[in-house]
Every structure is written in C-alpha cells, then in structure tokens.
C-alpha cells in the first residue's frame, strides 16, 4: 500500500485523533449527566439507563462491520460518512425533547461511532512505517485511553455550568474539523467489489454481542440469573456465539476470516486488551461513587482528583513512543501490568479519611500502568498481522476492549452490592450487649439505642463501613485480574525488526 508523504503524516494523525477523542469521550461523558436528563424528561431510573444501553449495544453490533464496509466502499469514504453521521446524531441527541427521541438518536450515534476508533487505528498503522508503529500507537492511545478518563470530568463541568445538552453539542467543532482533515489528508484505499457479505454470520455475531451487552447492562437491575429475561439473553448469547464460531470455520466466505486468529500475537493480544478493558472502566466506575457517597466530595472535586490519572497515561505514552524500537514491547506491557497492580494494591488501603494527594498519587501510578500496557500491546498485536487484515483486526481489537469494559463494570458493580450486604451482615453480629466498643460509644453519647434515631444512626454507620470494605474488596479483585494477565506475555512473540518479513504474514497470507 502506498504511504502518504512524510510531511502529511502529522496532519493525518491530527485528523484521525480528533475522531478517536470524539468517540472515546462519548463512552463516558454522558454518564454524569444522566440525573439531569432524567429530571428534564421525567423518566425513571430504568428508563434513563437506555440512553447508555442503546449506544453501547449499537456500537458493539456495528463495530465488526468495519472491515467489510471499508473493503466495499473504501476506508476514507467510510471514515468520512461515520464522522458526519456521528456528529449529526450528537446534535440530535442534544436537541431531543423526549426519552424516545434521545434513545433513538443515541442508537444512531452508536451505529456511526462504532467504526471511528478501529478506522483511526488502521489509518495510522498504514500511514507510518513498521519501525514507527510504536510512536503512532502512542499518539493514537492518547485519545483512546484519556478520552474515557476525562469524559466524566468534562461532562460534569458542562452539566454543572451550562446544560446537559452541551455534553452532545461539544462534538460539533470536533466533527467539522475532523471531516475537513480526513477529506484533505487521508488517502483512499482500494475497493474490493468482489467482497461478499456474510449475512448469516453477521446476524449470529450481532445476536451474540447484542444479547451479551443487554445481559450485562440489565443484569444488576434484574438480579442476574434469577430473572427470566437475563436467562434468555445469556442463552441467546451463548448459542449464537457457538453457531458463529462453527459458521466461520465452515463457510466459504465467512464474515470474519479464521486466518486472523492463526497469528499468535493477534490472538493473545485480543485476550490482553480484554483485560485492559476490564481494568480501565471498572476502576472508573468505582472511584466516583466511593468519593461522592462515602466521602462527600462534590462532583467537580471528584473530576479534579481523578484527572491526574489521564496525566499519568499521557506521560507513559510519551515515554513509550520514545522507547519504541529500543525496548522490547513485552517488557513494557509487563511493567504496565505491575504498575497497575501496585496502584490497585494501594487502593485497597483507602479509608474514608484518605486525602486528595493520595488519590492523585494512585491515579498517576495507575495511569502510567495503563499507558505502558495499552500502547505496546497495540503495537505488538499488529506487528505480525498481514496488512490486508488490519481493518478487521482493529475492529475486533476495539470490540474486545469494549466487551471487557462492559463485563468489568458489571462484575465490580455486582460484587459491590453483594459484598456490601455480606459485610453488613457480618458487622451486625458485633452489635450485641457485650460489645465493648458499642458500650463505650453509648457511654460517650454517640448513640442512644433507646430511640429510633439512635438505631438509624448506628445502622447508617454499619452500612458505611460495610460499603467501604466492599469497595476495597473490588479493588483487590482488579489487582488479581492485572496480575493474572502477566503469564500471557510469555505467549507473545517480539515484533520483527523493520525491513524483515513477519512470520505471521506468511501464515495469514493466501
């Protein structure tokens, strides 16, 4: 594939980065505005959750289509249409007057936004030579990783000082600049009109992804497998996934070519990025409610204290870009996992008296860990993959990260609720007449158990301590998840030096 001229690489990078940031921000920016949307539209908690669910499900289903559409209509053309559609859908979301309208427009936003991140990654991999893929992925990773981190802060600020509608209107200037940049600087790819669309394979994969996402999003509200709806969704996801795997290995022109998975680096990279997705957003789902509900921080202060996490990520990515080609990417991934585990261990020491500097320090360490993981992993995953598979490969890479994030959030939220109940029951056993601590508190006038107010106050304290311990247990779980990924690094092959043929290319090529 012909490479763009070197002077244009910076402009191409800026153009695709705008798309990456725009899409990555929207994965989390709307979360903090949900209460304001709920009040504005008179919706229930269950109804307003569809604002998030519709976007996630639509994006997950449409993301695997990226490879086929790029081959049939051209990657540049697909990219530009996706930017236009995403921007218009964002404006419609901001202008929505009813719940039905905003859910529909969020659905459209997910459809068009699904391909933005994988296309931007594929464009950068083709724009830069193989010896500079590490630097290119470092720049790309800034948008992918920092976007979800800064999303809640920016969304909280816009909602607090302006209106929740500006959470969506902010995409307009990004979208316009991005479209002009793509039109001017990105090169079109050859069109493969002979490429056939595997409708049955796509339908099976869409059903599996959609059912899984619905199960993960609604499971907590419906008591998981104790509910018929969740059982049906889990069954559909499992059966559809099994049929899809069988289909792609038996069909002449499958929706996803099995040759992709013959590349060991790519297959192991998918598992690793799944774990990164789990850690990335699961932690962000825990820290804001911990700081707001248990420590009484206002939403603006929470955003300020969590922002240094993004600073750590950017510092790591700058470092990784400079180390590209000099230090084995596998060592950098291992360092990232160890730093992330260290930050999680530090979080298990949190109390309700933890100060702001401690949150900032652990956030920076975790940001460094995620940066050292994500960028080298993105580089080494595609280092041995044939260029013709990049559109499909980047789409699957992003899909696995998103599924990991969905599963991670569902697991930690469920564990938080269950552990809080279990801890409350365990702590309540100590509330008995012979407890020395309780007797001292009563004598000091802290509690008056002869009044309803005193009993309520005591129960509130037990609940607070139970919830605090439940958060720490979730942080410990994330620490073990990060450590469990370390052995996977041994399965990765080092990237081939620039100018040398890649073994994976020989395997995957026809």
N, C-alpha and C positions, 0 to 999 in steps of 0.2 A: 504494500500500500504506500502510495506516495506521501511523504511527510510535508507538512506545511513548512514554509521558510522560517528559519530561526527567529527573525525579528517579530513574527506573528505569534510566536508561542505564548508570550506574556499576555497578549490580547485574547487569545483563545482561552487561556487559563482563567482570566478575569471573567470572561463570558460564561463559561461553564460553572465557575464558582458561584456566581450570582444565582444560578438555578439551584445548585446544591444547598446553598444557605436558605433560599426561599422555601424549599421543600422541607428541609430539616427543621427550620423554625416552626413550621406549621404542625409538626408532630406533637409539640408540647405547648405552644404559645396559647392555644385556646383553652387549655385546662383550667387556668386560674380565672378565666372569665366566665366559666360555666354558671356559678351562682348568680352573676349579673344577668346572663342570658335567661336563666330560669325565672328570675323575677320579672324581666321585661316581657316574656312571652307567656307567663302564667302556667309554666309546665311543672310537672312533678320531677323528683329526682331521677326516677327510672326513665321518664320520657326524655329529659335533657341529656342523659347519657348517650342517646342515639346520635348526638352531634359528634361525639368522638368515635362511636362504633361504626357509623356509616363511612367515615373517612378511612378508618383502619381497614375495614373489610374490603372496600372498593380498591384501595391501593394494593392490598395483598393479592387480590384476584387478578388484577390487571398487570402487575409487575412482570410475571413470566411472559406476557405478550410482547415485551420489548424487543426481544431478539427477532421474532418473526416479522413484526411491523417494520423494524429497521431494515431488514433484508428486502422487503417488498416495496417500500416507498422511499427508502433512503434515510440514513440516520439523521442527517441535518434537517430534512423536511419534518421528520417525526419529532425531533427536538423542538423545532420552532412551533409546531402545532401544539405540542404539550405545554409550552410556556404560555402561549396565547390562551389556551383552554383553562389552565390553572389560574392565570391572572383574572380572567373574566369570571370564573367561578368564585374566586376570592371576593371580588367586588359584589357579586350577587349575594354571597353569604353576609357581607356587611350591610346590605340593603334589605335583607329578609325581614318580613313583618310577622311571620307565623312560624311555629315549630316545624310544620310540614315543609315549608319553603327552605329553611336553613338546613334541614336534614337532607333534602334533595340536592341542594347546592353543595353541601359537604361531600355528598356521594360523587357528584361531578368533579369536585376538587380532587378527590382521591383517584378517580379514573385518569385524569390528566397528569396528576402529580406522580403517579406510580413509576413512570419511566424517567423522570428527571435525574435522579441520583445514579442509576445504572448507566444512563447515556453519558452523563458527565464523566464518570469514571472511564468508560470505554473511549471517549474522545481524548482524554488526557493520555491514556496508555498508547494510543495511536499517534498522538502529536509528539511525544517525547521518545527518544531512542531508549533502548532497553537499559543502558547504563545510567539513565537518569529517571528511571521509573520510581525509584525511592523518593527523590525530590518531588516528582509530580504527585505521588500519592500523599506526601506530607502536606502539600498545598490543598489537595482535594479533601483530605481528612479533617482540615480545619473546619470546613463547612459542615461535614457530616457529624463530627463529634461535638463541636462547640455550639452548633445550632440548637440541639435539644437541651443543652445545659443552660444557655442564655434565654431560651424560649420563655420559661416561667417568669424570669426577672423582667424581660421586656413586656410580656403580656400583663404582668401585674402593674407595671408602671403606666402603660397605655390605658388600662382599665381604670386605675385609680385617678389619673389626672385628666383623662379625656373621656372615652366611652368604649365599651366592649367592641363596638363595630370597627374601631381602628385596629384591632387585632388582625382583621382581614384586609382593611384598606391599605395597610402598610406594604402589602405585596405589590401594589400598582407601580411605584417607581422602580422596584427591583425587576418586575416583569418587563417593563418597557426597555430599560437598559439592557437586559438580558437578550431580548428579541433582536435589537439592533446589533448587539455584539455577535450573536450567532449568525445573523444574516451577512455580516461583513467579513468575519474572520474564520469561521469554521468551514472546512471542506466537506463536500458531499461524498458519500461512499457509493460504490457500485450497487446497482439494483439487481436483485436476483428474482426475476419474474417467474422463474420455474419453481420457486419455493412453494410447497403446498402447505395448506393449513390443516392441521390435525384437529378437527373439531371435537371428536370424541375424547382425545387426550386432554385438550384444553378444558372441556366440560368436567372431566373427572378431577383434574387438578384444581379447578375453580371450586368445585363442590367440597373437596377436602380442605382447602385453605379457608373458604368461607365458613364452613361448619366449625372448624377448629377455632377461628377467630371469634365466632359467636359464642362458642362454649367458654372460651377464656374470658371474654368480656362480661358475660352474664352469669357465669358460674357462681361467683361470690354472692350475688344478689338472690340466687335461687338455690342455695345450699348444695351446690355441686351435684353429685350423682344421686342425691336423694330426690331429685326433681326429674320428671319425665322429659321435659324439653332438653335439659342438659344431656341426659342419657341418649336421646335420639341424635343430637348434634355430635356427640362423641362417637356413636356407632357409624353415622354417615361419614365422618372424617376418617375413621379407621378403614372402613370398607372401600371408600373412594380412593384413598392413598394406596392401598394394596392393589386395586384394579389398575391404577395409573402406572405403578411400577411394573406390573405384569405387561401392560399395554406397550410401554416404550421399548421393552426388550423383545417384543414380538411383532410390532408394526413396522412396515417397510419405511415409512416416513414419519417417525414419531414427533410429537410436539417438542420434546427435549431429547437430543441425541445422547444415547448412553455413552458414546465416546468421550463426552465431557468428564465422566466420573472415572475413566481409566487413568487420568492424570492424578497421581497420588497427592501432589501438593494442593491441587484444587479441591479434592475430596476432603482432605484433612483440614484445609483452610475453611471450608464450609462449617465443619464442626466447631472449629475455634471461634469463628465470627458469631456463631450462635451463642457461645458462652459470653463473648464480649457484649452482645446484645442484652443478655440476661443481666449482666452487671451494670451496664450503662444506665438503663432507665429504671431498673428495680431500685437502685440506690436513690435515684431522684424521686421515686415515688414514696420513699420512706422519710427522707430528711425534712421536707417541708412540713408535713403534719406533726412530726416529732417536735420541731421547733415552735410551731404555732400552737398546737393543742396542749403540749406538756410544759413548754417553757414560756408561752405567752408572747412570742415575738410577732410583731405586725408583719404583713406580707411583704412590704417594701424592705424591711430589715432582713428578712429571710433571703430575698433575692440578692441583696448586697453581700451577705455572708456566704452564699453559695456561688457567686460569680467567680471567685478565685479558682474554683475547680476548672473553669474554662481557661483561665490564665495558665495553669499548670499543663493543660492539654496542649495549648499553643506552644509553650516553651519546649515541651517534649517533641513536638512535630518539627520545630525549627532545628532542634538537635539531631533528630533522625534524618532530616534532609541533608545535613552536613556529614553525617556518618554513612550515608548511602554509598555503597560500593567499597567502603573501608572496613566495616564491621559486619560480620555475619548477621543477617536479619533474624535468625533463630535466637541468637543471644539477646537481641533487643526485645523480642517477644517474651523471652523468659524473664528479663529484667522488668518488663511491664507487668507481668503476672505477679511477680514478687512484690513490687511496689503497691499494686492494687490490694494484694493480700495484707500487706503491712497496714495500709490505710483502714481496711476493714477491721483488722485486729484493734487498731486504735479506737475505732468507733464502738467496739464492744466495751470500752471503758467509759463511754459517755454517761453522764448523770444529768439531772435537771438543773444542776448548778454549773454545768460546763460553760465556759466563757467563749466569747466570739473568736478570739485568737486561736483557740483550739479547733473550732470549726473551719477556720481559714487554713490552718496548717494541714489538717487531714484532707481537706478538699484539694489543696495544691498537690499533695502526695498522690492522691487518687487520680487527679488529672494527669500527672506525669505518667502514672502507670497505664492509664487508658491510651495516652498518646503513644507510648512506647510499644503497646500491644497492637493498636489498630493499623498504623501506617506500615510497619514492617510486615505484618500479616497480610495486608492488602497487596504488597509488593511480591512477596514470596508465593502467594496463592496463584498469581497470574504469571509468574516468572517462567513456567514451563508449559503454559497452555497455548495452544495454537491460536494465532491472531483471529482466525475465522470464527472462533468460539467466544470471542470477547463480549459480544452483545448479549448472548445467552448467559455467559458466565457471570458478568457483572449483575445481571438481573437476579440470578439465583443467589449471588453473594449478598445483595441488599435484602432479598426476601428472607434469607436465613437470619440475618441480623434483626429484621423486624419481628419475625416469629419468636426469636429468642427474647426480645424485649417484651412481647405480649405474654409469653409464658412466665418470664421472670416477674413481671408485675403481678400476675395472677397468683403465683406461688407465694410471694412475700406478703401480699395483702391477706390471702387466706391464712397463712401461718400466723400473721399478726393477730388476726381475730381469734383463732383457736388458742394460741399461746396466752393471749390476754385472759381468756376465760379460764384456762387451766391454771395460770398463775394466781388469778383471783381466788379460785377455789382453794389452792394450796396456802395462800396467805391468810385466808379466812380461818383456817384451822388454828392459827395462832391467836385469834380473837377469842379468848376464854378467860374466866375469872382469875386464873392462876398466872396469867402473863405478867411478868414484872414490868416490861416496857409499857404495857397498856395501863397498869396500875399507876405508874409514875406519871403518865400523861394525864390521867384523870385527876390525880392529886395536884398536878400543876395547873389544872383548869383548862387544859387544851380541849378535852372532850367532856361532855355531860351526857352520859348514856341514858339518863332518865328522861331525856327529851327527844322528840323526833328529829329536831335539828342536829343534835349531837350524833345520833345514829347515822344520819345522812352525811355529815361531815366525815365521820370515820370511814364509811363506805367509799366516799369520794377519794380519800387518801389511799385506801387499799387498791382501788381501781387505778389510780395514778401510778402507783408503784408496780402493779401488775402490767400495765401498758408499757412502762419504761423498760422492764425486763423483757417484754415481748419484742420490742424494737431491737434490743441488744442481741437477742437470740436470732433475729433476722440478719443482722449484720454478721454474726458468726457464720450463719449458713452461707452468705455470699463469700465470705473468706474461704470456706472449704470448697466452694464452686471454683474460685480462681485457682486454688492450689491443685484441684483435681485436673485442671487443664494442662498442667506442666508436662506430664508424660507424653501428651500429643505432639509436643515439639520434636521429640525423638523421631517421629514418623515423617517429618518434613525434610525434603532434600534442599541443599543450598542452591541458591539461584545460580544459573550458569553465567560465566563472565560474558560481557558484551562481545559480540562477534562470534561466539561459539554456538553451535546448534544445540537446542534443548531436547533432552530425551523425550519429554512429554509431547513435543511437537511431532516426533516420529510416530509415537503411539497413536495420537489423535488424528493425524492426517490420513486422508484416504490413500 
